[in-house]
Amino acid sequence: MTLPKIPFFRKYNIFFKAVIIGGVLGLFYGIITDAVATYKHFGFLPGIMIGVSIGFIVIVFENVLFKLNSYPFLAVMALKAFIYSISILILLILFVFGFTELLGQNLDREGLGNYVRARLAGDFFFSLCASIFLILFLEVSSLLSSRFFYNYFTGRYHSPVQEERIFMFVDVKSSTTIAEELGDILYSQLLQDLFNDFSDGILASRAEIYQYAGDEIILTWKTSIGLKDQRCLYCFYLLRKSIESRKNYYLKKYNLIPKFKAGMHIGTAVTTWVGKIKKEIVYHGDLLNTASRIQCKCNDLNHDFVVSEAIKNVMPENFAVTYNHKGEIHLRGKAQPLKLYTVDFNF
């Protein structure tokens, strides 16, 4: 049995995007400033390399300075811009030395002075603007997934579309009791940590985050993606392992280890864009209501992971997973009873 792993590109996709965008901006700057005339047969390579390096610098500092994100955005932006400015300035001087040596020229004091007077201000202004653009791009990317942009610009879902999908509703157990013990602020920090720690499991299982709803997170897959290698099923196991690996942290900060429950169902949902003031992709249909109701049965069945018969029937035989039939259950709002199964992982 092999658990899903995060694809290399998805794990470092922000890094690749920043580097690619930096390179494109560098190429564009090289074109409008006629870099070929300055660097001769190197053509636009210097501009591209500078742009790529700016993207690399931004990503490195964004990871190093991630704790600053809890402070006001404008103040953090100004601080980051100052730090990036110094780094970019050093980078530009190093590039001047490097390319001058490759051209077989000696960069004396006069030559360096000529560069400073002729190009440094323009190069530095471009680099600063590019770094600010990349910071804003990373902020927007954290708010809106790449699928959001792809679906919007391709026009997908502008008209309602029926799709076969899998939904999993994940909810924190005993959330009311925990909130009363910790208080609103500390409980909110707990949810932040919990959902952040879910990231690797979500990426590895190729799940899409549909919504955060209070102490609940709703995950979805297209059936072709979720059923492959039983990713949707192993997602729950990966989420649980991510919390177990951080139990010492939770005990130290919150004096508890958060537990969660999940319900999963498969079926047809309608996907479409809604909203004029705020656009959003939403899913409609009985599939979501049923998945939510299944999750609500976790407490009654005294189990953390409950799935529908429809999910069990589409999964291949797997000795690493045990399904226990809990009979036909009447779900609130459903006319017909539904066969439910609890899921245990044998590893």
N, C-alpha and C positions, 0 to 999 in steps of 0.2 A: 504494500500500500504506500503510495507516494502522495504526500500532501501538496496542495497547490503552492507555488512559489511566486513571488513578485517578479514579473518580467523585467529584464534589465532596463529597457527603455522607460517603462512606467515608473520604476523606482527612481530614475534620474531624469524624468522627462522635463522637469523645470530647468535643470542644468542645461540640457540639450536645447530647449527653447530659448533660453537666455543667450547661449553662445551663438545659435543660428541667427537670432534677431540682431545681436551685436555685430555679427559678420555682415549681415545685409545692410545695416546702418553704416558700417565702415565702408562698404563698397559704394553706397550711395554718396557718402561724403567724398570719397576719392574721385568719383565722377564729376561732382559739381565743383571741386577745387582743382581739377586737372592734376591729379597726383602723378600721372605718367610723366609729365614734364619735370617734376621734381626728382622722382626716383628712377627715371629712364626705363630700362628693360624690366624692372621689377613691376611695372604697371600698377595695378590696383592692389597688389598683394599687401603692401604696408597698411593701407587703409583697412583691408579685411582683417588682417592680423590684429591691428589695434582694436577694431570693433569686437572681435572674438575675445581678446584679452579683457576688454571692459566687461563683457558678459560674464567671463570667468570671475573677475574681481567682485562684481556685484553679488554673484551667487555665493561665493566664499564668505563675504562679509554678512550677507543676509542670514546665513547659517550660524555664523559666530555671534551676531548681534540680535538673534531672534528674541531674546528676553526684553529688548527695547520695545517690542510690539505692544506691550501692556501700557505704554505711555501715549500721550496725545500724538496723533499722526503727524501734524505739521511740525512739532518739535523734533520728533524722530526723523522726519524727512530732512530737516535742516542739518541735524547732526550727521546723518548718513551722507548727505551731500558733501559736507566738509571733509569727512573721512575719505570718501571716494575721490574727492578733488585732489587731496595730497597723494593718494595712491596712483591716480591717473597721471599726475604731473611727473612723478618718478618714472612711471611706465613709459611716457612719451620720450623723456630724455634717454632712457635705455634703448628705445627703438631707434632714435636718431643715431646714437653711437653704433648700434648693430648694423643698420642699413648703410651707413657711411663706410664702415669697414668692408662690407660686402661689395660696395661699389669701387673699392680700391682707393678711397680717399682718406686723407688724414683729417680728422675733425679737430682743428686747432681752436684757440680761443675766438679767433675772428669768425671761423665757420660756425661755431656754436652761437656766437652773437648774431650772425645773419639769420640763422634758423629761428632764434628767439624773436627777432624783430619781424621776420616774414611770416612764420607759420605757427609759432607756439600758441599765441592767443587764440587763433582760429581753431587749432587742433584741440586746445584745452576746452574751449567753449562747446565744441561739438561733443567732446567726451563727457563733459558735465551734463549736457542735455540728454545724451544717450543713456547715461547712468540713471538720471531721474526718470526717463521714459521706462527703463527696465524695472525700476523700483515700483512704479505705478502699475506696470504690466503684471508683476508678481502679486501685487495686492489684489488686482482685479481677478487674476487667475485663482486666488485662494477663495474668492467670493463666488465665482462662476466657473463651472467645470468647462473643459475643452469641448465636451459634447454640446454644451449650451451654445457656444459660438458656431460649431459645425452645423447643428440642427437649425439654428436661426438663419445663417447665411445661405444654406442650401434650400431653405424653404420647407424642410421636412416638418411635419406636424402642424403646418399652418391650417390644414384641414384635418379633422379628426381621423385617426388611423387605428384600426383594430390590430392588436399584436398579442401573440402568445408570450406571456411573462410569468416570472416567479417573483413573489413578494415575501419578504421576511420582516416581521415586526419585532424589534428588540426593545425590551423595556426593563428598567432597573427594578429589582425586587425590593420590596419594603421601602419604597421611595419616600412615602409620607413620614414613616418613623425616622428614617435617616435624616430627612430635612428638618424635623423637629429637634433632633439631637445636635446636628451641626449648625443649624441656623442657615438663613437664606444665602448669605455670601459664601460661606465655606462649602455649602452643598452645591452651589453653582460652580465653584472651583473643582469640586469632585467630578461633576459632569464634564467639565472641560478636559480634565485629565483622562477620564474614561473614554470619551469619544476620540481624543487624540491617540490614545493607546490602541484603539480599534483600527487605526489607519492601515497598518501592515496587513492585517487579516482581510480588510476590505479590498485593498489593492491586489493581494494574492488571489482572492476568489473572483476577481474581476467584477465585483458588485458596483452598482451605481447607488449613490446616496440620493434617495428621493427627497426626504425631509428629516429635519430634526424637529420633534414635537415635544417640547418640555424635556422629560427624562426618557424619551423614546426616540429611537432612530429607525427609519424605514429604509430598507435596502431592496433593490430590485435587480433582476437580470432578464435579458432576453433569454428565452428557453435554450437556444442553441449555445449560448455562452455559459449559462448557469448549470446546465446538465452535463457539459463536457467535463470529464474526470470528476464528476459529482461535486463541482466547486461550491454550488449553493449549499450543499449539505455540510461540507467541511468548513464552510465559513464560520458556523457557530463554534466549532471546535477551535479554530484559529483565534476567534475573539476571546474565548475562554482562556486559552493558553497565554494570550497577550497580557491578561490581567494577572494570571498566576505568576508570570515572570516578574511582575512588579509588585507583588504582595507586600514586600518589606517597605516599599515606598508608601503604599496606602496605609499600612498599619502605623507608620511613623507620623504621617501627616494627618490622617483622619481617624486613626484608631479603629479601623475596620477594613475589610476587603469587600469591595462592591460585588454583588452577584446580579445576574440578569437572567431573564427568560425570553423565549422567542417562539413565535408561531410562524409556520410557512405553508403556503398554498400556491398552486399553479393553475393557470387558466387564461382567459381572454380579458384584456383590458383595452380601453380606448385611450389613446395618447393624443394630446393636442395642446396647442398654445392657448393661454387665456390671459386676459388683462390688457389694459391700455395704459394705465399709469405705471403699473409694474408688471412686466411680462414674465411668464413662468410656464414651464412645461408641467402639465398635470396629468394624472391618470384617473379615469373614471371607470366604474363598473363594480359588479358584485365581488370580483376577485379581491379587492382591497378590504371590503367589509368582512369577507369570510376570513382572510388572513388575520385581521385584527381580532375577530371573535375567537379564532383558534389560540392566539396568544393569551387571551383572557382565560382560557381553560387550563393554563399551566398550573395555577394554584390549586384548582379542583382536582387535577390529576397528580398533584405532588411531583411535578417534574419540570425541568428547566427548558426542555426542547420538545415541542409537539408539532407534528406535521399531519397533513391530510392524507387520505388514502390515495388521492391523485398524485401526490408527491412520491409516495412509496412505490406506486405502480410504474413510474417512469424511471426509477433508479435500478441499476443492474444489481445482480446478486453480489453481495460484498460481506465477507465474514468479519470485516473490521467494524461493521455497523449492525446493531441489533434493533429491530423494530418490535415494540410490544403493543398489540392491539388493545385498545381501551373501550371497544364497543361502539355502538352508534350513539352519538352525542347530539342532543338538541342544542343548537346554537341560537342565541338571542337574535331574533329577526329572520330566522330561516324556517321555512315551512317544513322542509325535509331534514331528517337527521343526517349527520355526516360521520363517517368512520374516521376516527383519529388514532394516531400512533405516537407513542413516545419513542425517542431516539437515544440510544446509548452508543458511545464509541469504545471499542474494545482495544484501546492502546493508550 
